[in-house]
Amino acid sequence: MNEGWIGAWSPGIGDPTPGGWITVLLYICAAWACYRVTRRAGHLHRTLSHHERLVWDTLLAGMVLLGINKQLDIQSALTEIARKAAHSHGWYEGRQQYQEAFLAAMPVVGATVFAAMVVLAWGAPRSTWLACAGTAGLIVFVAIRAASFHAVDEALSRHLAGLSLNCILEMGSLTAIIVGATARGQSQP
């Protein structure tokens, strides 16, 4: 195994496949759509509640950061750091139980994030809620990918209609965010 900057990880293009670049394009579109919601609200003097504005601003920042991460694969660096810590602290051999607990917690984390976003966006249109649901799905997806659990990685690499399940799940969540943000950005004050 080649040693990189952190374990096997070194900075570079993480997913140079067409699916990877399409996903990056979707992150850019999602960020742009979220930006338009807050920009349009400001230009038209439409009032988004403070909480709903926080949702859209957070989504904008998240889409930018996750889009950058999509190609730099920063979560792999974090996984390598965790792997090195597990080796040095002697719990690497029992890692499967930690990975399983992590995976079991992800639906709870996703539901909690979705609930928090819905509370912040209470009274907002359904389009905002759709974006919140897409975000919860995306957070769960990213966290599961970061867990680097072999059986999950294997399942996500399966293909359906020429795309990996990995791409379908990530792209589907991003599409929900884009559709929700576009609809919210076009709604009248």
Secondary structure, DSSP 8 states (H G I E B T S, - for coil): ----SBTTB-SS-S--SHHHHHHHHHHHHHHHHHHHHHHHHHHTT----HHHHHHHHHHHHHHHHHHHHHHH-HHHHHHHHHHHHHHHHT-STTHHHHHHHHHHHHHHHHHHHHHHHHHHTTTS-HHHHHHHHHHHHHHHHHHHHHHT-HHHHHHHT-EETTEEHHHHHHHHHHHHHHHHHHHHHHS--
